[in-house]
Amino acid sequence: MMKILLTGGSGRLGRSAVSGLAEIGYEVVSVDRVALPAGQLPAQVVQEAVDLTVQGEALRVISAHQPDAVIHLAAIAVPFSVPENVILETNCKLAFAVMSAATEAGVGRIITASSPTVIGYGNPAGWLPERLPLDEGCTPRPWHAYSLSKLLAEQTMQMLAAANGDRIRYAAFRPCFVISPEEWLGAPTQQGHTLRERLADPALSAPALFNYLDARDAARFLAVLLEKMDDIPNAETFFVGAADALATAPLAELLPRFVPGTEQTAAALTGSAPAFSIAKAQQLLGWQPERSWRTELAGCPDTLAAASA
C-alpha cells in the first residue's frame, strides 16, 4: 500500500481525509503547522508540525518521508477570514511550494484541493450560471482572494503537468461545503450554524448554492482518485459533492428566490438534484458519494423527515 503525505491534516477536511485513508490501509503522514493532540487521528498516522510557507520546508519534509503521493489541502480555508492579500499570498505560496517540491522530489501522484468558489457564485456585483448543474467546463469567475487562490492552484497544477508530461500524474478536486462527522451530531458548521438550522432556513445555504459533501465521502474520493490516476487523462479537475442538495425543497424552486434570473437554467433541478454536477467523477473514476443529509441526520424533525421520504 502506498505512502501518502497530506498537508493540512489538522483541518476540518484534513482530519477526515487522514483518518479515512489510514483506515483503508494507506500509510499516512499528516503535515500541518500544528499537530493534533493524541487520539484525534489513528495511532498509526505520523504527524509533523511544519510551516510550509518557509522556503525549503516543503521539499525537506517531502524528501524526508519519500511518499508515493502528495495530497495538498493546507490553506486559509475561509474567505474573508483574514485580509485578502494574506489569503492570496498564503494560499498561492503553499500551493506552489508543495506541488513544485513534490515534483522536484519525483513524487508520482500529486493532488491539490481547489474549491467550487472558483465559479464565482455569490458575487455582489452579480452572477448568473452558464448552465445548471454547474460542471467543470463552466468558466471560472473568481471575485475574492480565496477563490482566486484556488484557481491559481489549479493553474499551478496545469503548469507543472505541462512541464513534466505524464512522468508525474496530477489532479485537482473542488470539494463542496464539507461536513465533518461531528457536525452531523449537532456541532456548528464552519459558518456557525448547525445543519438542522441550515436546512430549516434556506437563506443560510443559499450563498453556497446548497452544495455540501460528507468529509468521509471526500476521503473515499481521494482513495479512488489515487488508484485511478494512471488510467485517466493527466491534470484533470473534479467537482466532488453529495448526490443531492442541502435543501428540503427542489432547487428549481429555491434558486430563483436567491439568484434572480435563474428561473430557466434551474428548471431542470427538480426533486433533490444538486446545483453541482459530479458526473465527471462518476464516469471517469467510478466514484459515488455514499452519504446524504437524509441518511446522516438521525431523528429529523417532522419537516425534515417528510423531505427525506
C-alpha positions as CSV (number, residue, x, y, z in Angstrom):
1,M,0.0,0.0,0.0
2,M,1.3,3.4,-0.9
3,K,2.6,6.1,1.5
4,I,0.7,9.4,1.3
5,L,1.9,12.8,2.6
6,L,-1.1,15.0,3.2
7,T,-0.8,18.7,4.0
8,G,-3.4,20.4,6.2
9,G,-4.1,17.2,8.0
10,S,-5.2,19.1,11.2
11,G,-8.0,20.9,9.4
12,R,-11.7,20.1,9.0
13,L,-11.4,18.2,5.8
14,G,-7.8,17.1,6.6
15,R,-8.8,15.2,9.8
16,S,-11.4,13.1,8.0
17,A,-9.1,12.6,4.9
18,V,-6.2,11.4,7.0
19,S,-8.4,9.1,9.1
20,G,-10.3,7.7,6.1
21,L,-7.1,7.0,4.1
22,A,-5.4,5.4,7.2
23,E,-8.4,3.2,7.8
24,I,-8.3,2.0,4.2
25,G,-4.7,0.9,4.8
26,Y,-2.6,3.7,3.4
27,E,0.5,4.8,5.3
28,V,-0.3,8.4,6.0
29,V,2.0,11.3,7.1
30,S,0.0,14.4,8.2
31,V,1.8,17.7,7.9
32,D,0.3,20.9,9.4
33,R,1.6,23.9,11.3
34,V,0.2,22.4,14.5
35,A,-0.1,18.7,15.1
36,L,-3.4,17.4,16.7
37,P,-3.4,16.0,20.2
38,A,-3.0,12.3,20.7
39,G,-6.2,10.3,19.9
40,Q,-7.7,12.6,17.3
41,L,-6.1,10.7,14.4
42,P,-5.5,7.0,14.1
43,A,-2.5,5.8,16.1
44,Q,-0.5,4.7,13.0
45,V,-0.6,8.2,11.4
46,V,2.7,10.1,11.5
47,Q,2.3,13.8,12.3
48,E,4.8,16.6,11.5
49,A,4.4,20.2,12.6
50,V,5.8,22.2,9.7
51,D,5.3,25.8,8.4
52,L,5.2,25.0,4.7
53,T,5.4,28.7,3.7
54,V,9.0,28.8,4.9
55,Q,11.4,28.5,2.0
56,G,12.6,24.9,1.6
57,E,10.4,23.3,4.2
58,A,8.1,21.6,1.7
59,L,11.0,20.0,-0.1
60,R,12.7,19.0,3.1
61,V,9.7,17.2,4.6
62,I,8.7,15.5,1.3
63,S,12.2,14.3,0.7
64,A,12.5,13.0,4.3
65,H,9.4,10.9,4.0
66,Q,9.6,9.9,0.3
67,P,5.9,9.4,-0.2
68,D,4.3,7.8,-3.2
69,A,1.7,10.5,-3.3
70,V,1.2,14.0,-2.0
71,I,-2.3,15.5,-1.3
72,H,-2.2,19.2,-0.7
73,L,-5.1,20.5,1.4
74,A,-3.3,23.2,3.5
75,A,-4.7,26.7,3.1
76,I,-6.6,29.5,4.7
77,A,-9.9,27.9,4.1
78,V,-12.5,30.6,4.9
79,P,-13.0,33.6,2.5
80,F,-12.5,37.0,4.2
81,S,-11.4,35.4,7.5
82,V,-8.2,37.5,7.3
83,P,-7.1,40.3,4.9
84,E,-7.4,39.5,1.2
85,N,-3.7,39.9,0.5
86,V,-2.9,37.5,3.3
87,I,-5.2,34.8,1.9
88,L,-3.9,35.2,-1.7
89,E,-0.2,35.2,-0.7
90,T,-0.5,32.4,1.8
91,N,-2.6,30.0,-0.3
92,C,-0.7,30.6,-3.5
93,K,2.7,30.2,-1.8
94,L,1.5,27.0,-0.2
95,A,0.2,25.5,-3.4
96,F,3.3,26.4,-5.4
97,A,5.7,25.3,-2.7
98,V,4.1,21.9,-2.1
99,M,3.4,20.9,-5.7
100,S,6.7,22.1,-7.0
101,A,8.6,20.4,-4.2
102,A,6.7,17.2,-4.7
103,T,7.5,17.4,-8.4
104,E,11.2,18.1,-7.7
105,A,11.3,15.1,-5.3
106,G,9.8,12.8,-8.0
107,V,6.6,12.0,-6.2
108,G,4.5,10.0,-8.7
109,R,1.0,11.3,-7.8
110,I,0.2,14.9,-6.8
111,I,-3.4,16.1,-5.9
112,T,-4.3,19.6,-4.9
113,A,-7.6,20.9,-3.4
114,S,-9.4,23.6,-5.2
115,S,-12.9,25.0,-4.5
116,P,-16.3,25.4,-6.2
117,T,-16.0,29.1,-5.4
118,V,-13.8,29.5,-8.5
119,I,-17.0,29.5,-10.4
120,G,-17.9,32.9,-8.9
121,Y,-21.3,32.4,-7.3
122,G,-22.3,35.0,-4.7
123,N,-20.6,37.9,-6.4
124,P,-22.3,41.1,-5.0
125,A,-21.8,42.7,-8.4
126,G,-24.0,40.0,-10.0
127,W,-23.6,36.4,-11.2
128,L,-25.6,34.0,-13.3
129,P,-24.6,30.5,-14.1
130,E,-23.8,29.5,-17.7
131,R,-25.8,26.3,-17.1
132,L,-27.2,24.2,-14.3
133,P,-26.0,21.9,-12.9
134,L,-22.6,23.6,-12.9
135,D,-19.8,21.4,-14.2
136,E,-16.0,21.5,-14.7
137,G,-16.5,23.1,-18.2
138,C,-18.1,26.2,-16.7
139,T,-15.9,29.3,-16.9
140,P,-14.2,30.3,-13.6
141,R,-15.0,33.8,-12.5
142,P,-13.4,34.3,-9.1
143,W,-14.3,37.5,-7.3
144,H,-12.4,37.3,-4.0
145,A,-8.9,36.3,-2.9
146,Y,-9.8,32.8,-1.7
147,S,-11.5,31.8,-5.0
148,L,-8.6,33.3,-7.0
149,S,-6.1,31.4,-4.9
150,K,-7.8,28.2,-5.6
151,L,-8.0,28.8,-9.4
152,L,-4.3,29.6,-9.3
153,A,-3.6,26.3,-7.5
154,E,-5.4,24.6,-10.4
155,Q,-3.3,26.6,-12.9
156,T,-0.1,25.7,-11.0
157,M,-1.0,22.1,-11.3
158,Q,-1.6,22.5,-15.1
159,M,1.7,24.4,-15.5
160,L,3.7,21.6,-13.7
161,A,1.9,18.9,-15.8
162,A,2.7,20.8,-19.0
163,A,6.4,20.9,-18.0
164,N,6.6,17.3,-16.8
165,G,4.3,15.4,-19.1
166,D,2.9,12.0,-17.9
167,R,6.1,11.3,-15.9
168,I,4.1,12.6,-12.9
169,R,0.4,12.4,-12.5
170,Y,-1.5,15.4,-11.3
171,A,-5.2,16.1,-10.3
172,A,-7.3,18.8,-8.6
173,F,-10.6,18.5,-6.9
174,R,-13.2,21.0,-5.9
175,P,-14.8,19.7,-2.7
176,C,-18.3,21.2,-1.9
177,F,-19.2,22.5,1.6
178,V,-17.5,19.9,3.8
179,I,-19.5,18.4,6.7
180,S,-17.4,16.6,9.3
181,P,-18.8,13.7,11.3
182,E,-19.3,15.8,14.5
183,E,-21.4,18.3,12.5
184,W,-24.0,15.6,11.8
185,L,-24.3,15.2,15.5
186,G,-25.0,18.9,16.1
187,A,-21.7,20.7,16.2
188,P,-21.7,24.1,14.4
189,T,-20.6,24.2,10.8
190,Q,-17.9,26.5,9.5
191,Q,-20.4,29.3,9.3
192,G,-21.6,28.9,12.9
193,H,-25.0,27.3,12.1
194,T,-26.0,23.7,12.8
195,L,-27.1,21.5,9.8
196,R,-30.6,21.5,11.1
197,E,-30.6,25.3,11.1
198,R,-29.2,25.4,7.6
199,L,-32.0,23.0,6.4
200,A,-34.7,24.9,8.2
201,D,-33.7,28.3,6.8
202,P,-32.8,28.1,3.1
203,A,-31.1,31.5,3.3
204,L,-28.2,30.0,5.2
205,S,-27.3,27.5,2.5
206,A,-28.2,29.7,-0.5
207,P,-24.9,31.6,-0.6
208,A,-23.2,28.2,-1.4
209,L,-26.0,27.2,-3.8
210,F,-27.0,24.4,-1.3
211,N,-23.9,22.4,-2.0
212,Y,-22.3,20.0,0.6
213,L,-20.1,16.9,0.9
214,D,-19.6,14.5,3.8
215,A,-16.0,14.5,4.7
216,R,-15.8,10.7,4.7
217,D,-17.0,10.7,1.1
218,A,-14.2,13.1,0.3
219,A,-11.7,10.7,1.8
220,R,-13.2,7.9,-0.3
221,F,-12.9,10.1,-3.4
222,L,-9.2,10.7,-2.7
223,A,-8.6,7.0,-2.3
224,V,-10.4,6.2,-5.6
225,L,-8.5,9.0,-7.4
226,L,-5.1,7.8,-6.1
227,E,-5.8,4.4,-7.5
228,K,-7.1,5.6,-10.9
229,M,-4.7,8.4,-11.7
230,D,-2.6,6.3,-14.1
231,D,-5.8,5.4,-16.1
232,I,-7.3,8.9,-16.7
233,P,-6.0,12.0,-18.5
234,N,-3.4,13.9,-16.6
235,A,-4.2,17.1,-14.7
236,E,-7.9,16.7,-14.5
237,T,-10.1,18.7,-12.2
238,F,-13.2,17.3,-10.5
239,F,-16.2,18.7,-8.6
240,V,-16.8,16.5,-5.6
241,G,-20.1,16.8,-3.8
242,A,-23.2,14.9,-2.4
243,A,-25.7,13.5,-4.9
244,D,-28.4,15.8,-3.6
245,A,-28.8,19.4,-2.4
246,L,-28.7,20.6,1.2
247,A,-32.3,21.7,1.0
248,T,-35.8,20.4,1.8
249,A,-37.3,21.8,-1.4
250,P,-36.2,21.4,-5.1
251,L,-33.6,23.9,-6.3
252,A,-35.8,24.6,-9.3
253,E,-37.9,26.5,-6.7
254,L,-35.2,27.8,-4.4
255,L,-32.5,29.1,-6.7
256,P,-34.7,31.7,-8.4
257,R,-35.6,33.1,-5.0
258,F,-31.9,33.7,-4.1
259,V,-30.3,34.0,-7.5
260,P,-32.7,36.1,-9.6
261,G,-32.6,35.3,-13.3
262,T,-32.1,31.5,-12.9
263,E,-35.7,30.6,-13.5
264,Q,-34.9,28.9,-16.8
265,T,-31.5,27.4,-16.0
266,A,-32.7,26.0,-12.7
267,A,-35.8,24.5,-14.1
268,A,-34.2,21.1,-14.5
269,L,-33.1,20.8,-10.9
270,T,-36.2,19.0,-9.7
271,G,-36.5,16.7,-6.8
272,S,-33.3,16.6,-4.8
273,A,-30.9,17.4,-7.7
274,P,-27.9,19.5,-6.7
275,A,-26.5,22.6,-8.4
276,F,-23.1,21.0,-8.9
277,S,-22.6,18.0,-11.2
278,I,-20.5,15.1,-10.1
279,A,-20.9,13.2,-13.4
280,K,-17.2,13.6,-14.3
281,A,-16.1,11.9,-11.1
282,Q,-18.7,9.2,-11.5
283,Q,-17.8,8.5,-15.2
284,L,-14.0,8.8,-15.1
285,L,-13.4,7.3,-11.6
286,G,-16.5,5.3,-10.8
287,W,-16.8,7.3,-7.5
288,Q,-20.2,7.7,-6.0
289,P,-21.0,9.6,-2.7
290,E,-22.5,7.2,-0.1
291,R,-23.8,9.8,2.4
292,S,-26.7,12.3,2.3
293,W,-28.2,14.6,5.0
294,R,-31.2,12.3,4.5
295,T,-29.3,9.3,5.9
296,E,-27.0,11.1,8.3
297,L,-29.4,13.3,10.3
298,A,-31.0,10.8,12.6
299,G,-34.2,11.7,14.3
300,C,-35.1,14.5,11.9
301,P,-37.9,16.9,12.9
302,D,-41.1,16.2,11.0
303,T,-40.5,18.8,8.3
304,L,-37.1,17.3,7.5
305,A,-38.3,13.7,7.8
306,A,-41.0,14.5,5.2
307,A,-38.4,15.9,2.8
308,S,-36.3,12.8,3.1
309,A,-39.2,10.5,2.3
